[in-house]
């Protein structure tokens, strides 16, 4: 199955093309500058490289957020429009799960928490005690970073410190590095911070039935967006 993926929930977005479990190519885009035209150009470049066309795509895989309202909307609109016009299947994958998979290499263990910065001390977060393929402790949680960390620590019967054995990834984890380290947790570097379209393809290949959606009724996980997020996005988009 030829699949095309779009991920624009964070500052660095991407488009990726894959067939079965093989990645054919991936192109990075700056999300706040990546309107649908830029994503379309990225897709066309991937088609040219792989020797195929838009009509050959059987499935669109999209990062469903949560994250930047502007960014999530870009990929969602592109994916829904593509499926409506071509009849391709739509598959949505949590952008937090993508970061969790990148952090744990998609394997069982270690315990992983993916966090996206929601500004003013808040984060969007998902956590998996047994790795991103296990049963989540919570998913798409929005709130103060301290509350998220305390919820993880409380699973072991106490308050922080109690994050030993947990890996944290994403922009929110980088912002909260000192708090996480104080609790005994490990923060992964920037290379794991942004969800990648290639990871969406990999997850969809490994778990093909999960996330299949009706393009007409599906809506992404925008998350609880604050005024700070909107102000920051507007300032960044204006240069």
C-alpha positions as CSV (number, residue, x, y, z in Angstrom):
1,X,0.0,0.0,0.0
2,X,1.4,3.4,-1.0
3,X,0.9,5.9,1.9
4,X,1.5,9.6,2.2
5,X,1.8,11.2,5.6
6,X,1.6,14.8,6.8
7,X,2.7,16.0,10.3
8,X,2.5,19.7,11.2
9,X,1.6,19.8,14.9
10,X,5.0,21.3,16.0
11,X,7.4,23.9,14.8
12,X,9.1,21.5,12.4
13,X,6.7,19.7,10.1
14,X,7.2,17.0,7.4
15,X,5.7,15.0,4.6
16,X,6.7,11.4,4.0
17,X,5.9,8.7,1.4
18,X,6.1,5.0,2.1
19,X,5.1,1.6,0.6
20,X,4.3,-1.1,3.0
21,X,7.0,-0.9,5.7
22,X,9.5,0.9,3.5
23,X,10.1,4.6,3.7
24,X,10.5,6.0,0.2
25,X,11.3,9.6,1.3
26,X,10.6,12.4,3.7
27,X,10.7,16.2,3.4
28,X,10.9,18.6,6.3
29,X,8.9,21.9,6.3
30,X,8.7,24.8,8.7
31,X,5.2,24.5,10.0
32,X,4.2,28.2,10.4
33,X,5.3,28.8,6.8
34,X,3.9,25.6,5.4
35,X,0.5,26.3,4.1
36,X,-1.1,23.7,1.9
37,X,0.9,24.8,-1.1
38,X,4.2,24.0,0.6
39,X,2.9,20.5,1.7
40,X,1.7,19.9,-1.9
41,X,5.1,20.8,-3.3
42,X,6.7,18.5,-0.8
43,X,4.4,15.7,-1.8
44,X,5.1,16.3,-5.5
45,X,8.8,16.1,-4.9
46,X,8.4,12.8,-3.1
47,X,6.3,11.4,-6.0
48,X,8.9,12.5,-8.5
49,X,11.7,10.9,-6.5
50,X,9.7,7.6,-6.1
51,X,8.4,7.5,-9.7
52,X,4.7,7.6,-8.8
53,X,1.8,10.0,-8.8
54,X,-0.9,11.4,-6.6
55,X,-3.4,9.0,-8.0
56,X,-1.3,6.0,-6.8
57,X,-1.7,7.0,-3.1
58,X,-4.0,4.6,-1.3
59,X,-3.8,6.0,2.2
60,X,-3.2,9.4,3.8
61,X,-1.8,9.3,7.3
62,X,-2.1,12.5,9.3
63,X,-0.7,13.6,12.7
64,X,-3.9,14.4,14.7
65,X,-2.3,16.6,17.3
66,X,-2.5,17.9,19.9
67,X,-0.3,20.9,19.3
68,X,-0.3,24.2,17.5
69,X,-3.8,25.1,16.3
70,X,-2.5,26.6,13.1
71,X,-0.2,23.6,12.5
72,X,-2.6,20.9,13.2
73,X,-5.2,22.5,11.0
74,X,-2.8,22.7,8.1
75,X,-2.2,18.9,8.0
76,X,-5.8,18.1,8.8
77,X,-7.2,20.2,6.0
78,X,-4.7,18.8,3.5
79,X,-5.4,15.2,4.5
80,X,-9.2,15.5,4.4
81,X,-9.1,17.4,1.1
82,X,-6.8,14.8,-0.4
83,X,-9.1,11.9,0.7
84,X,-12.2,13.6,-0.6
85,X,-10.7,14.3,-4.0
86,X,-8.9,10.9,-4.5
87,X,-10.9,8.4,-2.5
88,X,-7.8,7.5,-0.4
89,X,-8.3,6.0,3.1
90,X,-7.7,8.4,6.0
91,X,-5.7,7.2,9.0
92,X,-5.0,9.5,12.0
93,X,-2.1,9.0,14.5
94,X,-1.6,11.0,17.7
95,X,1.3,13.3,17.3
96,X,2.2,12.6,20.9
97,X,2.3,8.9,20.2
98,X,4.7,9.6,17.3
99,X,7.1,11.3,19.7
100,X,6.6,8.5,22.2
101,X,7.5,5.9,19.5
102,X,10.6,7.9,18.5
103,X,11.7,8.1,22.1
104,X,11.3,4.4,22.8
105,X,12.1,3.2,19.3
106,X,8.6,1.8,19.2
107,X,9.5,-1.1,21.5
108,X,8.0,-2.3,24.8
109,X,9.7,-0.2,27.5
110,X,11.1,2.0,28.8
111,X,8.4,4.1,30.3
112,X,7.8,7.1,28.0
113,X,6.1,10.4,28.4
114,X,5.7,12.7,25.4
115,X,5.1,16.4,26.1
116,X,4.4,19.3,23.9
117,X,4.9,22.9,25.1
118,X,1.5,24.6,25.5
119,X,3.0,27.9,26.8
120,X,2.9,29.5,30.2
121,X,4.0,26.4,32.0
122,X,1.3,24.1,30.5
123,X,1.9,21.0,28.3
124,X,0.0,18.5,26.2
125,X,1.1,15.0,27.3
126,X,0.6,11.3,26.9
127,X,2.4,8.6,29.0
128,X,3.0,4.9,28.6
129,X,4.5,2.9,31.5
130,X,5.4,0.0,29.2
131,X,6.5,1.9,26.1
132,X,4.4,3.6,23.4
133,X,2.8,0.3,22.3
134,X,1.5,-0.5,25.8
135,X,-1.6,0.7,27.7
136,X,-1.3,4.4,28.3
137,X,-1.4,5.9,31.8
138,X,-3.1,8.9,30.2
139,X,-3.4,10.4,26.7
140,X,-3.7,13.9,25.4
141,X,-3.7,15.4,28.8
142,X,-3.5,19.2,29.0
143,X,-2.4,21.1,32.1
144,X,0.5,22.4,34.2
145,X,3.7,20.5,33.8
146,X,3.9,19.9,37.5
147,X,0.5,18.2,37.6
148,X,1.6,15.9,34.8
149,X,4.8,14.9,36.5
150,X,3.0,14.4,39.8
151,X,0.5,12.1,38.2
152,X,3.3,10.0,36.8
153,X,5.1,9.9,40.1
154,X,1.9,9.1,42.0
155,X,1.6,5.9,40.0
156,X,4.5,4.6,42.1
157,X,2.8,5.6,45.3
158,X,4.5,8.9,46.0
159,X,5.0,12.4,44.9
160,X,8.1,13.7,43.1
161,X,10.9,12.7,43.2
162,X,9.6,9.5,41.6
163,X,10.3,9.7,37.8
164,X,13.2,7.3,37.8
165,X,13.0,4.9,34.8
166,X,10.9,7.3,32.7
167,X,12.1,8.9,29.5
168,X,10.6,12.3,28.5
169,X,10.6,13.7,25.0
170,X,9.1,16.6,23.1
171,X,9.2,20.4,23.3
172,X,7.4,20.4,26.7
173,X,10.0,18.0,28.2
174,X,12.8,20.2,27.0
175,X,11.2,23.2,28.7
176,X,10.8,21.3,31.9
177,X,14.2,19.6,31.9
178,X,15.2,20.8,35.4
179,X,11.9,19.7,37.0
180,X,12.2,16.3,35.3
181,X,15.8,15.8,36.2
182,X,15.0,16.7,39.9
183,X,12.5,13.9,39.9
184,X,15.0,11.4,38.5
185,X,13.6,11.3,35.0
186,X,15.6,11.4,31.7
187,X,15.0,14.0,29.1
188,X,15.9,13.1,25.5
189,X,17.5,15.7,23.2
190,X,15.9,17.8,20.5
191,X,16.3,15.1,17.9
192,X,13.3,13.3,19.4
193,X,11.3,16.5,20.2
194,X,9.3,16.9,16.9
195,X,6.9,14.2,15.6
196,X,7.9,13.0,12.1
197,X,5.7,12.0,9.2
198,X,7.9,9.0,8.7
199,X,7.0,7.8,12.2
200,X,3.4,8.2,11.4
201,X,3.8,5.9,8.5
202,X,5.6,3.4,10.6
203,X,2.9,3.4,13.3
204,X,0.2,3.1,10.6
205,X,2.0,0.1,9.1
206,X,2.4,-1.7,12.4
207,X,-1.1,-1.0,13.6
208,X,-3.1,-0.6,10.3
209,X,-6.7,-0.8,11.8
210,X,-6.2,1.8,14.5
211,X,-7.0,5.4,13.5
212,X,-8.9,4.7,10.3
213,X,-11.4,7.5,10.0
214,X,-14.2,8.9,7.9
215,X,-12.7,12.1,6.2
216,X,-16.1,13.7,6.4
217,X,-16.6,13.5,10.1
218,X,-13.0,13.2,11.5
219,X,-11.6,16.2,13.5
220,X,-8.1,16.4,14.9
221,X,-7.0,16.9,18.5
222,X,-6.4,20.6,18.7
223,X,-5.9,20.5,22.4
224,X,-6.7,23.3,24.8
225,X,-5.0,26.3,23.3
226,X,-4.1,29.4,25.3
227,X,-4.0,33.0,24.2
228,X,-0.2,32.7,24.6
229,X,-0.1,30.1,21.9
230,X,-2.1,32.2,19.5
231,X,0.0,35.3,20.2
232,X,3.3,33.4,19.8
233,X,2.2,31.8,16.5
234,X,1.1,35.1,15.1
235,X,4.4,36.7,16.0
236,X,6.4,33.8,14.5
237,X,4.4,33.8,11.3
238,X,5.1,37.5,10.8
239,X,8.8,36.9,11.1
